[in-house]
Amino acid sequence: MKIKPLSDRIIVSPSTPKTETESGLIIPDTAKDKPQRGIILAAGGDVKVCKEGDEIIYGKYSGTEIEIDGTPYLIMRESDAFAIV
């Protein structure tokens, strides 16, 4: 990755939202929930608990959405992560 977060920030690749239910119903884009899980791709120097490669659960509206080379990512503080899965 070409970007290195500073301080206690982490860069997260959000998981892709479900597009279909178990019964086969297709969920339209307007009804999809924002993903609340993701993989940490990079961590700043002050990050203490999380590390690169960890899958985390975070708040629905946590972080700032950024785009690098056309791929969406989130940059957030380590404290915005609720749990490591």
C-alpha positions, 0 to 999 in steps of 0.5 A: 500500500502506498499510504502510511497512516499516522499516529493511532490511525488504521486503514481498513478495507471494508467487507462487501455488503450482501447483495442477496438474502438467503431466500434469494431476494435481491437487495437494492443498492438503496437498502444495503447497510454499510459494512461494519467489518473489515480487514486492517491494511495498514496501522500507524506507529501509535496503534497498540492493540490492532495489527495489519491483517486483523479483521475488525468490527467497527461502528456504522458511521466510523472513519472517513471514506477515502479512495486509493487507485479507485478502491474504497477504504476507511481511515479511522482511529484505533479506538473506533474499532469495537472488536477483533474477530 
